[in-house]
Amino acid sequence: MNDNSDANTQTFTLMDNASGDQYVLPVLESSVGPRVIDVRKLYADTGCFTYDPGYTSTGSCESRITYIDGEEGVLLYRGYPIQDLAEHSDFAEVCYLLLYGDLPTSDQKAVFEHDVTYHTMLHEQVNMFFRGFRRDSHPMAIMCGVVGALSAFYHDSLDISDPRHRMIASFRMIAKIPTIAAQAYKYSIGQPFIPPQNNLSYSENFLHMMFATPAEDYAVSPILAKAMDRILILHADHEQNASTSTVRLAGSSGANPFACIAAGIASLWGPAHGGANEAVLNMLEKIGDVSKIDEYVKKAKDKDDPFRLMGFGHRVYKNFDPRAHVMRQTCHEVLDELGITDEPLLDLAIELERIALEDEYFVEKKLYPNVDFYSGIIFKAMGIPTSMFTVLFAVARTVGWIAQWNEMVEDPSQRIGRPRQLYLGEPERDYVMMSERK
Ligand code: CMC
């Protein structure tokens, strides 16, 4: 393949060595980041597909929401660095930014928060839905089921061709997801559901629904609410990751947004994606002691052992995950504020990180701690059970999914997602009657 760039139009020339034919492919310019070879007409022109399992070299859409430079460890939401947003912004403002493309004025923010909080309650029949689950169900299973069920309750916001319906469905999803998450938790411990309080901020309300009981006063700690807000900001979007691509693919057929977000939650659940925060804590507990770290690092490097260091590595970041930096700092702040001076899991995590970052295998493969490495320790300190960790990721990522879904629906070039395949099965053959089969 030759790069035939010139100043105005850039192209790639593809040479078919079998026939000697050459094909010129257009090259598209990103506003920041690598150039993109436009292969949309490749099959029509050449009769060939591209093959890219895991989509390591394939862009699936145009987007203006989130940008990652994996080599430099950069993450931008609508152009704003994640570190700046984590320091100066709050989650409601970040939701507005992701949905509308710009930071809100104070009036815009007040209206937005009012409009979203209006939808925090669940339909009473949805509340009853929870009772169909076993008490020991994993809360992510409940999330998939209840979020999917929302499409059966909010018929008045299912016409995806109507911008007003899309907006109401978007607000509903963002407003109701913390209520559903907190109720999944309350259900698992047999406590009554605590209704949302719309005078609280997004994070305060979530913590209130998680930890208040009807029997006692509960005051949300401002420090924990701030930390929760920061964690939500860090997880809010991450361009075309597995769950976001799932939401887009489900939505590309015209499916309703509640069903699409339920699909995203299912994808997020896996340990290679959002399930990693739960897996990190389980791993740290299993390692148990600093003296065992070498043994586990050895296991992680062994090709014949399926064990991986959870919370390490990323498809895109080949440098530090910028979210992990903020997360580590937040972890120290939360433990300090809570007066937790001795957290053996944190000591273990710090030592594991140090050893792995000096190990040739991890250095050579550019495996750094990712956002999930420290988040579990913070959640644990806040009193959140391990099974809820990925649920919190889903609460945060809902706004990203919704923003990406809206962008897709509004994109005139959007078509149903339909990847092709490299077929390696049997060619056509004759049907064999049962009596003749061996
Ligand atoms: N421990 C040990 N080896 C690893 C790890 C790890 N955590 N991650 C990758 N490798 C090795 C892998 O075995 C492979 O080696 P080789 O080239 O010799 O076959 C090489 O590094 C490249 O890995 P890959 O699996 O081809 O990379 P990927 O881009 O397909 O996977 C990943 C990325 C995040 C799934 C993977 O790094 C992983 O499984 N990490 C642990 C799970 C985790 O922490 N996930 C959270 C990701 S961040 C939050 C989110 O966005 O969801």
Boltz pocket constraint, residues with backbone or C-beta under 6 A from the ligand:
constraints:
  - pocket:
      binder: B
      contacts: [[A, 54], [A, 238], [A, 241], [A, 271], [A, 272], [A, 273], [A, 274], [A, 275], [A, 276], [A, 300], [A, 301], [A, 307], [A, 308], [A, 309], [A, 310], [A, 311], [A, 312], [A, 313], [A, 314], [A, 315], [A, 316], [A, 365], [A, 367], [A, 370], [A, 371], [A, 372]]
      max_distance: 6.0
